[in-house]
């Protein structure tokens, strides 16, 4: 077995045949490993593989072990379709955790907005999204993340412009989030970005720093106004029901007194009518009974009682005589 001669400049090197055989096997092994690794690929559990043949989309593969044509004929791009991504507006998180750190860079250019009542507000928000169509995500839009950011900022400015500053800061935050999510999703679907908006959440919403002291004074005045109104309503709810209760009680007492008087009058009238009917039935007996009842009422209260005969005349001289005897 002869060796191989290699000429290097003025020198000639002869390699042994056995050494050349090992070099060939090493080259073949490296080529075989490269062929294997360029043909076999793995797709993670939270992603899919998008296969391109000479740059043209061919198929999408699910998680697991797969093969493709090597030598650059087919290429694979892995897209994480199960992961929820986040975009921040008005701020940037540099380090998340228990003590989250934020970038000191000024992002008011994307968060300073004009409200519907011509006030200014600094609106910070986040967009959480998931890739629902990896093919559209990769091939239908040149820069899908920038498109998402531009669409979200445009929609948020429109929604904020339809609400007052109080609604944006406090009163209608949830309604604004829902409207912004629906409008942003419709816009991204129209652009065929392949993105599904999971949620849009407003973070800090404040007036600009230059007007924040005046805004705080306005809020304090409104709170004072609300406090005074609440105190007045409390006094109203305490006094008015009490007065209504007393009036209702007086009315019920008057109605009860009226019913009592009417019933008593009806009872007296019925009693008089009953006596009158009995009198008409037996006038002599009734007259005697009435006389006797009257005497029973009068006689016990008299000091002297005079019994005289019906035929007696000159009753007054007898009274004068008794008066003289009593004087002696």
C-alpha positions, 0 to 999 in steps of 0.5 A, a space after each residue: 500500500 503506497 502513501 500519498 505525496 503532498 507538495 508544499 513549496 519546495 518540500 515534498 511530504 509523503 503520508 502513509 496509506 493507513 493515515 490517509 485511510 483514517 482521514 478519509 473515514 473521519 471526513 466521511 463520518 463528519 459528512 454523515 453526521 452533518 447529513 443526519 443533523 441537517 436532515 433530522 430536527 425536533 419541534 418543541 412542545 410549545 411550538 410548530 415547525 414551518 418548512 420552506 423549500 427553496 424559500 416557499 412554504 411547504 408544510 407545518 409540522 407538529 411537536 416531535 421528531 421530523 425529517 427534512 431535505 438537507 443541503 439547504 433545500 428545505 429549511 425549518 422555522 420554529 414558531 412558539 404558538 403556545 407562548 404568550 408574548 407581551 408588548 409594553 407601551 409607555 414603559 419598558 421592563 428591564 428586569 422582572 421579578 419581586 423587585 421589578 426594574 424599569 427603564 429610565 428612558 422617556 417613552 411619553 411619545 407613545 403614551 401621551 394622548 389627548 382625551 375627548 374633553 381636550 385634556 392630556 393623559 399619560 396612558 401606559 398599557 400592555 398587550 399580551 398576544 399569542 401566535 394563532 397562524 404561524 404561516 401568516 405570522 412569518 410570511 404575510 407581514 414584513 415586521 409583524 411586531 412593529 405592525 402590532 405596536 403601531 396598530 395598538 397605539 393607533 387604536 388606543 389613541 382613538 379609544 382614549 380620544 372618545 372618553 373624558 380624562 376622568 373616564 380614562 383615569 378612573 371611571 371607564 378603564 375596563 370599557 376602554 380595555 375591552 374596546 381597545 382589544 376588540 378594535 386591535 384584533 379586528 385591525 390585525 385580522 385585516 392585516 393577516 398578521 396571524 396574531 390573537 390578542 389575549 388581553 390589553 391592560 391599562 397600567 398607570 394612567 396619569 395626567 402629565 407631570 406639568 399639570 399634575 399639581 393642578 389636577 390633584 387640586 381638582 380631584 381634592 375639590 371634587 372629593 370635598 364636593 362629594 363629601 359635602 353631598 354625601 353628608 347632605 344626603 345622610 342628613 336628608 335620609 335621616 330627617 325626611 323619613 323621620 318627618 314622614 313617619 311622624 306625619 304618617 303617625 299623626 294622620 293615622 291617629 287622626 283617622 283613628 280618632 275620626 273613626 272612634 268619634 263616628 262609631 260613638 256617634 252612631 252608637 249613641 244614635 242607635 241607642 237613642 233610636 232604640 229608646 225611642 222605639 221602646 218608648 213608642 211601644 209602651 209610653 207609660 212604662 217608659 215614662 215611669 222608668 225614665 222618671 225612676 232612673 232620673 230620681 235614682 240619679 238626683 235624690 242621693 245628692 239632695 240634703 232634704 226631701 219633701 213628700 207632699 200630697 197632690 191635693 195640697 195647696 199653699 206649699 210655700 208657707 209651709 217652707 217658710 214655717 219650717 225656716 222659722 222653726 229652724 231659726 229658733 
